[in-house]
Amino acid sequence: MKEAVRIQHEDFSQDEEVAALRAGSKRMGGIATFTGCARDFSEGREVTQISFDAYGSMALAEMKKLRVEAIAKFELLDARIVHRVGVVGAGEQIVFIAAGAAHRAPALQACHWLIDELKQRVPIWKKEITAQGDAWVTPHP
Amino acid sequence: MIKVLFFGPVAERAGTSEMQVPFRAGMRLQEVRAQLQESHPAAFEIVCFTAVNGEHALDMSLPLADHSEVVFMSKFSGG
């Protein structure tokens, strides 16, 4: 079985991730998922691709910490996080989060918390590639 | 030597993704930052986080060991 937390270039299968989550426990009454995709527009420009750079070792370590924290904080039975790096085409999948719990509320709350925390804490950067040029999506401090 | 890494927009502004800074006994994080900020001011305009050996470093007076890995990072935009 694939690792529960991964950073990878290739696309992922939501079905495989959810199946792996379900295989861990029959006590799971609710599974919430979030899929982040590459929008084909940004600030009036057409985005053809998004390129991701990551501080790989720290990003993976932070994502593993997030999973452990979410399991403890929301009493999850399991959680999975997959994030792609490299070049992702418009409309393609970027990130997938799945949280499984005995009941729906903690699963939904954990999923929301995980994507918000990932954006704040995981060292990954995206660059939008457009016909007008490329631009890193990085707010100034 | 101290290994310094840059990623994403900081690497683009610095014109490189990796640098080596000579280590000296008693060296602190702020000295590495000050040295590189002087030579790469545009890159450091957007630096808001620093990591040492894969952990967030909030204290710039942190002493560094030889062969430490230091990363100066801009705000993250993954997800």
Backbone of each chain as ProteinMPNN parsed JSONL, in Angstrom:
{"seq_chain_A": "MKEAVRIQHEDFSQDEEVAALRAGSKRMGGIATFTGCARDFSEGREVTQISFDAYGSMALAEMKKLRVEAIAKFELLDARIVHRVGVVGAGEQIVFIAAGAAHRAPALQACHWLIDELKQRVPIWKKEITAQGDAWVTPHP", "coords_chain_A": {"N_chain_A": [[0.846, -1.202, 0.0], [0.421, 2.289, -0.691], [2.217, 5.044, 0.853], [0.686, 6.983, 3.472], [1.079, 9.693, 3.499], [2.289, 11.738, 1.03], [4.535, 13.229, -1.391], [4.557, 13.866, -4.736], [5.334, 13.622, -8.274], [3.647, 12.502, -10.182], [0.161, 12.042, -11.153], [-2.641, 11.274, -8.979], [-4.895, 8.733, -7.708], [-8.064, 9.282, -6.594], [-9.9, 7.349, -5.846], [-8.261, 5.176, -5.157], [-6.949, 6.246, -2.937], [-9.044, 6.72, -1.117], [-9.969, 4.125, -0.837], [-7.761, 2.964, 0.398], [-7.82, 4.349, 2.788], [-10.277, 3.477, 3.855], [-9.724, 0.816, 4.199], [-8.375, 0.633, 6.534], [-10.001, 0.633, 8.808], [-13.093, -0.589, 10.068], [-14.702, 0.895, 11.584], [-15.155, 3.335, 10.625], [-17.335, 5.898, 10.038], [-17.671, 8.15, 8.592], [-16.211, 9.786, 5.841], [-14.354, 12.469, 4.8], [-13.338, 14.433, 2.041], [-10.938, 16.498, 0.328], [-10.145, 18.04, -2.687], [-7.719, 19.736, -4.377], [-7.468, 21.683, -7.278], [-5.953, 22.716, -10.414], [-6.631, 25.869, -11.364], [-7.777, 27.439, -14.422], [-7.501, 30.11, -14.729], [-6.376, 33.339, -13.603], [-6.462, 36.341, -12.037], [-7.524, 37.59, -14.341], [-6.008, 36.496, -16.36], [-5.247, 33.797, -18.614], [-4.444, 30.71, -17.39], [-2.196, 28.212, -18.178], [-0.625, 26.184, -17.149], [0.547, 25.065, -13.924], [3.405, 25.38, -12.005], [5.14, 23.658, -9.526], [7.32, 24.113, -6.784], [9.236, 22.702, -4.152], [10.468, 22.484, -0.803], [11.483, 19.684, -0.319], [12.117, 17.655, 1.743], [11.459, 18.933, 4.162], [8.852, 19.703, 3.636], [7.523, 17.245, 3.371], [7.929, 16.233, 5.948], [6.504, 18.149, 7.447], [3.926, 17.724, 6.466], [3.489, 15.137, 7.382], [3.509, 15.629, 10.117], [1.225, 17.229, 10.276], [-0.77, 15.346, 9.652], [-0.596, 13.589, 11.859], [-1.211, 15.384, 13.911], [-3.829, 16.113, 13.188], [-5.191, 13.682, 13.408], [-5.049, 13.286, 16.161], [-6.253, 15.668, 17.152], [-8.875, 15.691, 16.095], [-9.808, 13.214, 16.617], [-9.575, 11.243, 14.634], [-9.851, 8.241, 12.665], [-8.151, 7.69, 10.645], [-6.021, 9.383, 8.251], [-5.159, 10.852, 5.087], [-2.766, 12.429, 2.956], [-1.884, 13.858, -0.065], [0.31, 15.5, -2.221], [1.063, 17.08, -5.246], [4.06, 17.867, -7.128], [6.197, 19.682, -9.432], [5.219, 20.151, -12.848], [1.878, 20.949, -13.394], [-0.978, 20.562, -15.312], [-3.584, 22.862, -16.408], [-6.679, 22.393, -14.841], [-6.008, 19.945, -13.831], [-5.464, 17.674, -11.026], [-4.107, 18.745, -7.882], [-3.725, 18.542, -5.066], [-4.682, 16.256, -2.488], [-6.771, 15.439, 0.161], [-7.851, 13.292, 2.681], [-10.011, 12.449, 5.282], [-10.913, 10.292, 7.811], [-13.405, 9.324, 10.106], [-15.282, 8.24, 13.015], [-17.687, 9.549, 12.942], [-19.448, 12.048, 10.894], [-19.005, 14.817, 11.411], [-16.429, 15.366, 12.744], [-14.781, 14.384, 10.7], [-15.29, 16.103, 8.519], [-14.554, 18.578, 9.671], [-11.855, 18.116, 10.194], [-10.799, 17.784, 7.646], [-11.13, 20.328, 6.509], [-9.537, 21.816, 8.289], [-7.036, 20.623, 7.822], [-6.357, 21.341, 5.105], [-6.244, 24.099, 5.309], [-4.164, 24.43, 7.201], [-2.087, 23.166, 5.849], [-1.607, 24.958, 3.75], [-0.559, 27.078, 5.176], [1.691, 26.052, 6.476], [3.312, 24.263, 5.043], [6.213, 23.996, 3.114], [5.879, 24.749, 0.091], [5.762, 26.057, -3.18], [3.967, 27.821, -5.714], [3.935, 28.479, -9.221], [2.366, 30.324, -11.639], [1.779, 29.646, -15.016], [1.462, 31.416, -17.876], [0.288, 32.714, -21.073], [1.11, 35.28, -21.138], [3.32, 35.347, -19.597], [5.251, 34.063, -16.764], [4.42, 33.738, -13.279], [5.215, 33.798, -9.879], [3.178, 32.719, -7.226], [3.118, 34.468, -4.706], [2.517, 36.189, -1.976], [3.688, 39.34, -0.843], [5.537, 39.85, 2.199]], "CA_chain_A": [[0.0, 0.0, 0.0], [1.197, 3.531, -0.749], [2.301, 5.789, 2.108], [-0.48, 7.833, 3.713], [1.46, 11.08, 3.212], [3.242, 11.668, -0.084], [4.74, 14.302, -2.365], [4.901, 13.12, -5.943], [5.12, 14.31, -9.553], [2.555, 11.902, -10.958], [-1.207, 12.21, -10.688], [-3.068, 10.269, -7.999], [-6.273, 8.25, -7.85], [-8.874, 9.498, -5.387], [-10.502, 6.057, -5.465], [-7.246, 4.375, -4.44], [-6.675, 6.85, -1.624], [-10.198, 6.481, -0.24], [-9.979, 2.68, -0.544], [-6.7, 2.715, 1.384], [-8.302, 4.883, 4.069], [-11.349, 2.601, 4.351], [-9.169, -0.5, 4.541], [-7.756, 0.685, 7.866], [-10.929, 0.457, 9.929], [-14.532, -0.725, 9.777], [-15.406, 1.793, 12.51], [-15.265, 4.626, 9.948], [-18.706, 6.207, 9.639], [-17.651, 9.305, 7.693], [-14.941, 10.149, 5.195], [-14.426, 13.755, 4.093], [-12.168, 14.621, 1.172], [-10.746, 17.77, -0.364], [-9.254, 17.962, -3.847], [-7.34, 21.03, -4.943], [-7.191, 21.558, -8.716], [-5.293, 23.861, -11.052], [-7.563, 26.753, -12.095], [-7.222, 27.894, -15.704], [-7.503, 31.575, -14.78], [-5.879, 34.046, -12.435], [-6.398, 37.798, -12.211], [-7.837, 37.971, -15.718], [-5.141, 35.837, -17.343], [-5.488, 32.37, -18.798], [-3.331, 29.907, -16.861], [-2.131, 26.943, -18.903], [0.005, 25.195, -16.26], [1.094, 25.561, -12.66], [4.639, 24.679, -11.66], [5.333, 23.642, -8.074], [8.635, 23.838, -6.218], [9.052, 22.353, -2.736], [11.584, 22.051, 0.044], [10.875, 18.36, -0.223], [12.243, 16.926, 3.01], [10.707, 19.635, 5.209], [7.438, 19.673, 3.262], [6.997, 15.926, 3.722], [7.911, 16.143, 7.417], [5.396, 18.983, 7.939], [2.666, 17.058, 6.121], [3.341, 13.998, 8.313], [3.118, 16.214, 11.414], [-0.18, 17.654, 10.15], [-1.625, 14.148, 9.731], [-0.593, 13.123, 13.249], [-1.946, 16.381, 14.705], [-5.259, 16.042, 12.849], [-5.728, 12.435, 13.979], [-5.208, 13.504, 17.602], [-7.151, 16.804, 17.431], [-10.265, 15.419, 15.697], [-10.073, 11.797, 16.916], [-9.765, 10.53, 13.365], [-9.364, 6.866, 12.59], [-6.987, 7.761, 9.748], [-6.037, 10.513, 7.31], [-4.166, 10.745, 4.021], [-2.475, 13.704, 2.293], [-1.017, 13.703, -1.24], [0.515, 16.779, -2.919], [1.935, 16.953, -6.429], [5.023, 18.914, -7.453], [6.499, 19.681, -10.86], [4.277, 20.922, -13.675], [0.515, 20.42, -13.392], [-1.772, 21.249, -16.329], [-4.849, 23.465, -15.974], [-7.753, 21.418, -14.657], [-5.531, 18.711, -13.189], [-5.443, 17.604, -9.564], [-2.868, 19.174, -7.224], [-3.602, 18.052, -3.69], [-5.823, 15.463, -2.024], [-6.815, 15.182, 1.601], [-8.981, 12.464, 3.1], [-10.052, 12.258, 6.735], [-11.931, 9.316, 8.192], [-13.715, 9.316, 11.54], [-16.485, 7.464, 13.336], [-18.853, 10.37, 12.588], [-19.146, 12.975, 9.803], [-18.566, 16.157, 11.819], [-14.962, 15.476, 12.874], [-14.134, 14.143, 9.403], [-15.398, 17.355, 7.749], [-13.749, 19.615, 10.332], [-10.431, 17.785, 10.025], [-10.445, 18.01, 6.251], [-11.023, 21.788, 6.385], [-8.362, 22.229, 9.073], [-5.815, 20.129, 7.177], [-5.969, 22.112, 3.92], [-5.847, 25.44, 5.775], [-2.848, 24.331, 7.838], [-1.105, 22.832, 4.802], [-1.264, 26.187, 3.027], [0.232, 27.939, 6.061], [2.876, 25.447, 7.108], [4.109, 23.34, 4.216], [7.021, 24.797, 2.19], [5.654, 24.483, -1.331], [5.468, 27.32, -3.867], [3.409, 27.613, -7.053], [4.144, 29.505, -10.244], [1.37, 30.22, -12.707], [2.369, 29.78, -16.345], [0.451, 31.983, -18.77], [0.822, 33.191, -22.357], [1.695, 36.604, -20.898], [4.516, 35.188, -18.765], [5.107, 33.25, -15.558], [4.425, 34.537, -12.051], [5.103, 33.064, -8.616], [2.058, 33.126, -6.385], [3.743, 34.676, -3.407], [2.241, 37.518, -1.419], [4.82, 39.941, -0.134], [5.293, 39.873, 3.649]], "C_chain_A": [[0.879, 1.249, 0.0], [1.178, 4.227, 0.613], [1.096, 6.724, 2.239], [-0.193, 9.302, 3.411], [2.538, 11.044, 2.145], [3.343, 12.997, -0.81], [5.212, 13.597, -3.621], [4.638, 13.955, -7.191], [3.851, 13.79, -10.237], [1.189, 12.173, -10.333], [-1.554, 11.087, -9.707], [-4.509, 9.883, -8.276], [-7.011, 8.478, -6.54], [-9.469, 8.183, -4.9], [-9.508, 5.201, -4.672], [-6.98, 4.925, -3.04], [-7.822, 6.575, -0.649], [-10.273, 4.993, 0.124], [-8.928, 2.34, 0.512], [-7.13, 3.205, 2.763], [-9.335, 3.936, 4.686], [-10.81, 1.256, 4.818], [-8.634, -0.54, 5.971], [-8.708, 0.387, 9.006], [-12.368, 0.317, 9.449], [-15.358, 0.136, 10.732], [-15.667, 3.149, 11.859], [-16.7, 4.861, 9.481], [-18.776, 7.378, 8.686], [-16.262, 9.549, 7.134], [-15.171, 11.468, 4.469], [-13.173, 13.899, 3.255], [-12.137, 16.041, 0.623], [-9.79, 17.532, -1.526], [-8.983, 19.375, -4.336], [-6.941, 20.826, -6.392], [-6.553, 22.838, -9.243], [-6.322, 24.657, -11.849], [-6.94, 27.198, -13.407], [-7.302, 29.417, -15.847], [-6.927, 32.137, -13.487], [-5.744, 35.516, -12.773], [-6.539, 38.194, -13.686], [-6.963, 37.321, -16.776], [-5.504, 34.36, -17.443], [-4.252, 31.599, -18.339], [-3.331, 28.558, -17.564], [-1.568, 25.822, -18.026], [0.373, 25.877, -14.945], [2.313, 24.709, -12.327], [4.867, 24.788, -10.155], [6.78, 23.331, -7.71], [8.419, 23.56, -4.732], [10.401, 22.129, -2.073], [11.153, 20.665, 0.524], [10.93, 17.7, 1.139], [11.428, 17.594, 4.112], [9.209, 19.593, 4.912], [6.817, 18.328, 3.662], [6.897, 15.771, 5.235], [6.75, 16.949, 7.988], [4.053, 18.327, 7.64], [2.425, 15.855, 7.041], [2.923, 14.49, 9.699], [1.647, 16.621, 11.39], [-1.121, 16.465, 10.294], [-1.738, 13.665, 11.177], [-1.403, 14.081, 14.126], [-3.448, 16.285, 14.449], [-5.896, 14.8, 13.454], [-5.991, 12.623, 15.478], [-6.286, 14.548, 17.893], [-8.621, 16.465, 17.163], [-10.674, 13.962, 15.944], [-10.414, 11.028, 15.641], [-9.314, 9.086, 13.512], [-8.162, 6.797, 11.649], [-7.129, 9.011, 8.878], [-4.935, 10.303, 6.281], [-4.0, 12.116, 3.357], [-1.516, 13.426, 1.136], [-0.907, 15.059, -1.927], [1.445, 16.553, -4.092], [2.919, 18.117, -6.502], [5.371, 18.77, -8.936], [5.436, 20.482, -11.597], [2.929, 20.201, -13.744], [-0.294, 21.226, -14.414], [-3.057, 21.821, -15.759], [-5.929, 22.388, -15.923], [-7.324, 20.145, -13.968], [-5.574, 18.825, -11.668], [-4.08, 18.03, -9.028], [-2.69, 18.466, -5.886], [-4.864, 17.286, -3.314], [-5.684, 15.212, -0.529], [-8.034, 14.323, 1.879], [-8.883, 12.238, 4.603], [-11.206, 11.323, 7.068], [-12.133, 9.28, 9.697], [-14.969, 8.474, 11.765], [-17.746, 8.21, 12.895], [-18.455, 11.475, 11.604], [-18.537, 14.297, 10.266], [-17.041, 16.245, 11.979], [-14.229, 15.228, 11.557], [-14.136, 15.425, 8.564], [-14.519, 18.456, 8.346], [-12.258, 19.372, 10.107], [-9.968, 18.091, 8.607], [-10.23, 19.513, 6.002], [-9.751, 22.287, 7.083], [-7.077, 21.828, 8.352], [-5.412, 20.969, 5.967], [-5.565, 23.533, 4.323], [-4.448, 25.418, 6.378], [-1.764, 24.017, 6.816], [-0.661, 24.103, 4.08], [-0.379, 27.105, 3.861], [1.602, 27.371, 6.383], [3.784, 24.633, 6.21], [4.874, 24.113, 3.136], [6.948, 24.312, 0.741], [5.263, 25.816, -1.965], [4.95, 27.015, -5.269], [3.693, 28.804, -7.961], [3.123, 29.278, -11.342], [2.027, 30.516, -14.047], [1.266, 30.238, -17.298], [1.123, 32.424, -20.069], [1.515, 34.536, -22.184], [2.967, 36.529, -20.053], [4.211, 34.365, -17.522], [5.149, 34.145, -14.317], [4.28, 33.629, -10.841], [3.935, 33.619, -7.823], [2.592, 33.275, -4.974], [3.453, 36.084, -2.907], [3.479, 38.061, -0.715], [4.507, 39.984, 1.357], [4.792, 41.243, 4.108]], "O_chain_A": [[1.947, 1.268, 0.613], [0.264, 4.037, 1.415], [0.555, 7.196, 1.239], [-1.107, 10.067, 3.104], [3.575, 10.405, 2.321], [2.397, 13.783, -0.851], [6.162, 12.815, -3.577], [3.825, 14.878, -7.172], [3.081, 14.567, -10.803], [1.079, 12.489, -9.149], [-0.849, 10.081, -9.62], [-5.243, 10.587, -8.97], [-6.633, 7.936, -5.501], [-9.536, 7.93, -3.697], [-9.856, 4.59, -3.662], [-6.809, 4.168, -2.084], [-7.588, 6.235, 0.51], [-10.6, 4.644, 1.258], [-9.174, 1.532, 1.407], [-6.846, 2.567, 3.777], [-9.279, 3.63, 5.877], [-11.369, 0.632, 5.72], [-8.461, -1.614, 6.547], [-8.276, -0.065, 10.066], [-12.803, 1.02, 8.537], [-16.588, 0.104, 10.685], [-16.314, 4.013, 12.452], [-17.219, 4.126, 8.641], [-19.8, 7.597, 8.039], [-15.269, 9.52, 7.86], [-16.064, 11.577, 3.629], [-12.078, 13.538, 3.688], [-13.17, 16.694, 0.476], [-8.749, 16.896, -1.362], [-9.908, 20.118, -4.669], [-6.174, 19.917, -6.712], [-6.606, 23.892, -8.609], [-6.825, 24.193, -12.873], [-5.719, 27.325, -13.505], [-7.185, 29.949, -16.951], [-6.98, 31.507, -12.431], [-5.003, 35.892, -13.682], [-5.781, 39.016, -14.203], [-7.153, 37.565, -17.967], [-5.999, 33.757, -16.491], [-3.151, 31.815, -18.845], [-4.333, 27.843, -17.554], [-1.976, 24.666, -18.14], [0.491, 27.1, -14.87], [2.259, 23.48, -12.362], [4.796, 25.876, -9.584], [7.386, 22.409, -8.255], [7.513, 24.128, -4.122], [11.348, 21.649, -2.696], [10.56, 20.496, 1.589], [9.909, 17.234, 1.644], [10.78, 16.913, 4.907], [8.394, 19.462, 5.825], [5.722, 18.283, 4.222], [5.909, 15.245, 5.749], [6.077, 16.491, 8.912], [3.143, 18.369, 8.468], [1.289, 15.589, 7.433], [2.102, 13.867, 10.372], [0.913, 16.392, 12.351], [-2.144, 16.555, 10.971], [-2.831, 13.371, 11.66], [-2.183, 13.648, 14.974], [-4.246, 16.366, 15.382], [-7.018, 14.859, 13.957], [-7.015, 12.181, 15.999], [-7.131, 14.348, 18.766], [-9.507, 16.893, 17.904], [-11.751, 13.533, 15.531], [-11.388, 10.279, 15.577], [-8.5, 8.757, 14.374], [-7.271, 5.965, 11.821], [-8.201, 9.608, 8.783], [-3.917, 9.667, 6.556], [-4.965, 12.866, 3.212], [-0.458, 12.828, 1.333], [-1.924, 15.702, -2.188], [2.488, 15.913, -3.957], [2.647, 19.21, -6.004], [4.899, 17.853, -9.608], [4.825, 21.386, -11.027], [2.845, 19.025, -14.097], [-0.285, 22.456, -14.371], [-3.566, 21.333, -14.75], [-6.069, 21.582, -16.843], [-8.165, 19.344, -13.561], [-5.701, 19.914, -11.108], [-3.041, 17.73, -9.617], [-1.647, 17.872, -5.611], [-5.965, 17.615, -3.756], [-4.624, 14.827, -0.035], [-9.123, 14.593, 1.371], [-7.827, 11.887, 5.129], [-12.341, 11.548, 6.647], [-11.174, 9.215, 10.467], [-15.628, 8.053, 10.814], [-18.744, 7.594, 12.524], [-17.276, 11.806, 11.485], [-17.656, 14.842, 9.601], [-16.424, 17.132, 11.39], [-13.166, 15.804, 11.325], [-13.119, 15.791, 7.974], [-13.83, 19.175, 7.622], [-11.497, 20.307, 9.86], [-8.865, 18.599, 8.404], [-9.257, 19.908, 5.359], [-8.992, 23.079, 6.524], [-6.134, 22.616, 8.282], [-4.231, 21.282, 5.813], [-4.643, 24.103, 3.739], [-3.637, 26.299, 6.093], [-0.652, 24.538, 6.904], [0.529, 24.295, 3.83], [0.456, 27.828, 3.317], [2.566, 28.118, 6.545], [4.92, 24.342, 6.584], [4.26, 24.81, 2.328], [7.812, 23.586, 0.249], [4.529, 26.605, -1.37], [5.417, 26.088, -5.931], [3.693, 29.959, -7.534], [3.023, 28.188, -11.905], [2.74, 31.509, -14.198], [0.271, 29.542, -17.499], [2.348, 32.499, -20.161], [2.391, 34.899, -22.968], [3.618, 37.548, -19.822], [3.061, 34.014, -17.26], [5.824, 35.175, -14.303], [3.367, 32.807, -10.765], [3.73, 34.831, -7.756], [2.531, 32.353, -4.161], [4.067, 37.052, -3.357], [4.219, 37.317, -0.072], [3.349, 40.138, 1.744], [4.536, 41.441, 5.296]]}, "seq_chain_B": "MIKVLFFGPVAERAGTSEMQVPFRAGMRLQEVRAQLQESHPAAFEIVCFTAVNGEHALDMSLPLADHSEVVFMSKFSGG", "coords_chain_B": {"N_chain_B": [[31.467, 24.245, 6.241], [28.445, 26.022, 5.572], [25.431, 25.003, 4.284], [23.323, 26.587, 2.107], [20.036, 26.879, 1.038], [17.713, 27.813, -1.526], [14.36, 28.234, -2.605], [11.738, 28.19, -5.111], [10.269, 31.374, -5.581], [12.232, 32.81, -4.204], [14.603, 31.565, -4.931], [14.562, 32.168, -7.625], [14.863, 34.955, -7.607], [17.337, 35.104, -6.343], [18.914, 33.917, -8.178], [20.003, 31.461, -7.992], [19.838, 28.138, -6.56], [21.236, 27.039, -4.552], [23.827, 27.634, -2.183], [27.082, 27.958, -0.703], [28.296, 28.8, 2.448], [31.137, 29.834, 4.143], [31.961, 28.215, 7.178], [32.414, 29.365, 10.524], [33.697, 29.146, 13.85], [31.326, 29.688, 16.43], [29.466, 30.902, 14.882], [26.368, 32.467, 14.031], [22.875, 32.306, 13.102], [21.9, 34.793, 12.226], [24.128, 36.032, 11.156], [24.68, 34.687, 8.806], [22.38, 35.283, 7.417], [22.565, 38.113, 7.26], [24.855, 38.411, 5.728], [24.141, 37.209, 3.268], [21.915, 38.682, 2.611], [22.965, 41.111, 1.981], [24.359, 40.567, -0.369], [22.334, 39.567, -1.98], [19.923, 41.294, -2.197], [17.323, 41.563, -3.4], [16.21, 39.018, -3.308], [15.912, 38.654, -0.568], [13.987, 40.471, 0.054], [11.529, 39.212, -0.016], [11.683, 37.19, 1.8], [10.325, 35.41, 4.447], [10.342, 33.278, 6.197], [12.571, 31.108, 7.977], [14.522, 28.181, 7.917], [16.349, 25.747, 9.74], [18.213, 22.962, 9.303], [15.878, 21.617, 8.492], [13.918, 22.423, 10.281], [11.657, 24.934, 11.439], [13.086, 28.077, 12.153], [12.985, 30.481, 14.489], [14.447, 32.138, 16.04], [16.913, 34.316, 15.453], [19.36, 34.425, 16.599], [20.279, 31.939, 16.807], [22.763, 29.5, 17.299], [24.935, 28.086, 14.862], [25.917, 24.881, 13.639], [28.77, 23.387, 12.052], [28.277, 22.351, 8.675], [25.56, 22.726, 8.726], [22.201, 22.984, 7.389], [20.671, 25.606, 5.894], [17.727, 27.38, 5.149], [16.202, 29.967, 3.42], [13.054, 31.296, 3.131], [10.175, 32.288, 1.206], [6.735, 33.35, 1.701], [4.512, 30.594, 1.833], [2.846, 28.826, -0.875], [1.465, 26.535, -1.514], [-0.877, 23.827, -2.161]], "CA_chain_B": [[30.607, 24.992, 5.33], [26.997, 26.057, 5.796], [24.727, 24.832, 3.01], [22.148, 27.46, 2.056], [19.144, 26.531, -0.073], [16.607, 28.709, -1.879], [13.339, 27.563, -3.42], [10.672, 28.977, -5.721], [10.523, 32.77, -5.934], [13.488, 33.294, -3.618], [15.661, 31.032, -5.799], [14.532, 32.923, -8.881], [15.458, 36.275, -7.363], [18.746, 34.936, -5.982], [19.631, 33.421, -9.346], [20.603, 30.166, -7.661], [19.063, 27.405, -5.561], [22.12, 26.533, -3.49], [25.085, 28.35, -1.963], [27.876, 27.516, 0.437], [28.869, 29.904, 3.223], [32.171, 29.263, 5.018], [31.624, 28.136, 8.603], [33.432, 29.711, 11.516], [33.235, 28.821, 15.2], [30.49, 30.717, 17.055], [28.612, 31.52, 13.868], [24.936, 32.461, 14.327], [22.01, 32.382, 11.933], [21.757, 36.179, 11.749], [25.303, 36.416, 10.358], [24.484, 34.118, 7.466], [21.324, 36.077, 6.784], [23.074, 39.461, 6.957], [25.84, 38.279, 4.637], [23.461, 36.92, 2.003], [20.983, 39.782, 2.329], [23.757, 42.171, 1.36], [24.716, 40.19, -1.741], [21.124, 39.221, -2.736], [18.84, 42.054, -1.537], [15.998, 41.336, -3.992], [15.705, 37.737, -2.799], [15.542, 38.76, 0.841], [12.779, 41.311, 0.191], [10.322, 38.379, 0.14], [11.929, 36.109, 2.767], [9.619, 35.55, 5.727], [10.591, 32.135, 7.081], [13.904, 30.513, 7.91], [14.602, 26.832, 8.49], [17.688, 25.203, 9.956], [18.148, 21.492, 9.324], [14.515, 21.143, 8.29], [12.984, 22.897, 11.307], [11.493, 26.386, 11.455], [13.97, 28.776, 13.089], [12.404, 31.797, 14.771], [15.453, 32.913, 16.768], [18.032, 34.575, 14.546], [20.637, 34.284, 17.317], [20.551, 30.495, 16.898], [24.119, 29.118, 16.872], [24.955, 27.083, 13.79], [27.015, 23.912, 13.615], [29.32, 23.189, 10.705], [27.458, 21.497, 7.798], [24.118, 22.975, 8.881], [21.456, 23.33, 6.172], [19.844, 26.784, 6.185], [16.86, 27.71, 4.017], [15.453, 31.221, 3.552], [11.849, 30.99, 2.347], [9.073, 33.245, 1.115], [5.451, 32.797, 2.13], [4.188, 29.382, 1.075], [1.644, 28.937, -1.719], [1.059, 25.205, -1.969], [-2.297, 23.49, -2.027]], "C_chain_B": [[29.149, 24.933, 5.794], [26.347, 25.947, 4.412], [23.455, 25.68, 3.047], [21.321, 27.097, 0.824], [18.084, 27.608, -0.273], [15.627, 27.92, -2.748], [12.408, 28.599, -4.049], [11.089, 30.403, -6.017], [11.82, 33.318, -5.353], [14.669, 32.817, -4.47], [15.736, 31.827, -7.101], [15.197, 34.283, -8.708], [16.943, 36.182, -7.03], [19.579, 34.48, -7.179], [20.329, 32.101, -9.104], [19.715, 29.459, -6.635], [19.938, 26.89, -4.419], [23.389, 27.348, -3.414], [25.809, 27.723, -0.777], [28.435, 28.762, 1.129], [29.912, 29.302, 4.159], [31.754, 29.32, 6.484], [32.774, 28.684, 9.433], [32.832, 29.484, 12.897], [32.439, 29.986, 15.782], [29.532, 31.393, 16.092], [27.131, 31.408, 14.261], [24.141, 32.694, 13.039], [21.955, 33.795, 11.35], [22.946, 36.618, 10.891], [25.188, 35.902, 8.931], [23.447, 34.949, 6.722], [21.859, 37.451, 6.367], [24.022, 39.428, 5.762], [25.144, 38.094, 3.284], [22.479, 38.023, 1.607], [21.718, 40.921, 1.614], [24.059, 41.847, -0.103], [23.49, 39.896, -2.608], [19.912, 39.962, -2.161], [17.454, 41.766, -2.096], [15.39, 40.038, -3.464], [15.189, 37.895, -1.375], [14.365, 39.702, 1.083], [11.544, 40.46, 0.463], [10.535, 37.223, 1.124], [11.138, 36.374, 4.035], [9.803, 34.373, 6.666], [12.022, 31.653, 6.892], [13.837, 29.129, 8.536], [16.065, 26.447, 8.651], [17.547, 23.702, 10.139], [16.701, 20.978, 9.313], [13.506, 21.578, 9.32], [12.881, 24.413, 11.215], [12.418, 26.994, 12.514], [13.42, 30.182, 13.282], [13.444, 32.726, 15.403], [16.691, 33.086, 15.887], [19.392, 34.5, 15.264], [21.022, 32.808, 17.478], [21.986, 30.185, 16.451], [24.047, 28.019, 15.812], [26.148, 26.151, 13.955], [27.538, 23.832, 12.178], [28.432, 22.175, 9.959], [25.953, 21.663, 8.019], [23.505, 23.293, 7.517], [20.484, 24.456, 6.528], [19.025, 27.122, 4.94], [16.107, 29.004, 4.332], [14.274, 31.144, 2.586], [10.863, 32.16, 2.328], [7.801, 32.561, 1.611], [5.056, 31.627, 1.221], [2.923, 29.583, 0.232], [1.253, 27.584, -2.303], [-0.439, 25.009, -1.817], [-3.099, 23.887, -3.233]], "O_chain_B": [[28.691, 23.926, 6.334], [26.675, 26.7, 3.496], [22.611, 25.502, 3.925], [21.842, 27.019, -0.288], [17.621, 28.231, 0.683], [16.026, 27.052, -3.525], [12.306, 29.732, -3.579], [12.132, 30.635, -6.627], [12.441, 34.199, -5.948], [15.616, 33.568, -4.703], [16.818, 32.118, -7.61], [15.988, 34.713, -9.548], [17.719, 37.068, -7.386], [20.799, 34.639, -7.191], [21.152, 31.667, -9.911], [18.937, 30.101, -5.93], [19.426, 26.363, -3.431], [23.966, 27.715, -4.437], [25.2, 27.04, 0.047], [28.974, 29.658, 0.48], [29.611, 28.361, 4.893], [31.259, 30.339, 6.966], [33.946, 28.499, 9.102], [31.624, 29.612, 13.093], [32.837, 31.143, 15.64], [28.86, 32.358, 16.457], [26.698, 30.372, 14.765], [24.657, 33.2, 12.043], [21.962, 33.972, 10.132], [22.803, 37.466, 10.01], [25.548, 36.589, 7.975], [23.618, 35.274, 5.547], [21.627, 37.893, 5.242], [23.989, 40.307, 4.901], [25.502, 38.729, 2.292], [22.243, 38.265, 0.423], [21.154, 41.599, 0.755], [24.022, 42.724, -0.966], [23.576, 39.964, -3.834], [18.972, 39.324, -1.687], [16.489, 41.727, -1.332], [14.188, 39.973, -3.204], [14.152, 37.336, -1.019], [13.807, 39.734, 2.18], [10.605, 40.929, 1.105], [9.662, 36.367, 1.266], [11.263, 37.442, 4.635], [9.445, 34.472, 7.839], [12.605, 31.768, 5.813], [13.18, 28.928, 9.557], [16.907, 26.775, 7.815], [16.838, 23.238, 11.033], [16.354, 20.036, 10.025], [12.349, 21.16, 9.263], [13.869, 25.099, 10.95], [12.516, 26.484, 13.631], [13.394, 30.979, 12.345], [13.332, 33.949, 15.311], [17.417, 32.13, 15.615], [20.442, 34.509, 14.62], [21.968, 32.476, 18.192], [22.384, 30.563, 15.349], [23.191, 27.136, 15.874], [27.236, 26.568, 14.353], [26.836, 24.167, 11.224], [27.902, 21.247, 10.571], [25.162, 20.841, 7.557], [24.177, 23.796, 6.616], [19.59, 24.28, 7.355], [19.548, 27.148, 3.826], [15.459, 29.122, 5.373], [14.455, 30.954, 1.383], [10.737, 32.91, 3.296], [7.788, 31.364, 1.9], [5.244, 31.674, 0.005], [2.053, 30.387, 0.568], [0.775, 27.495, -3.434], [-1.164, 25.91, -1.397], [-4.31, 23.669, -3.269]]}, "name": "protein", "num_of_chains": 2, "seq": "MKEAVRIQHEDFSQDEEVAALRAGSKRMGGIATFTGCARDFSEGREVTQISFDAYGSMALAEMKKLRVEAIAKFELLDARIVHRVGVVGAGEQIVFIAAGAAHRAPALQACHWLIDELKQRVPIWKKEITAQGDAWVTPHPMIKVLFFGPVAERAGTSEMQVPFRAGMRLQEVRAQLQESHPAAFEIVCFTAVNGEHALDMSLPLADHSEVVFMSKFSGG"}
